[in-house]
Amino acid sequence: MNVREAASHPGQIRALKLFLIGTLVVGALGSVLAKPLPVQLPSWTIAPLWTLTYGLMAVSAWLIWKPAGLKSPALVIFAAQLALNLIWRMVPVPALAVAMNLCVLATLALFARRNLLAALTFLPCLAWSLFVSAPSIGF
């Protein structure tokens, strides 16, 4: 099923909304509880970048959910990287940053095996994760 076909099914739209709400809540919680980012960005850029990144993460997870289901390894790893992202924002230690980035890479690889569009939609998450965590890792 492609995105256009899914849009005609109310259950698909409901699932997409739930993915968006869940992912954006994690992002918002992370921004409220977060330590300052280890990179300097103008404050007005952070909220739009986070919203876009987390929104695209939700869409990519939704694209994987339909054919694979919630218990698929791809979505389990997606949930793990989302949790690590939240934890790392509260406790930005290098070990958590490495674990988070490895989880993001694993999610991307698993998404790519199932759905290329989902993997492409997830790429901004990888870019953002590497960008914000590189200073805490020591790059």
Disulfide bonds with the S-S distance in Angstrom:
none
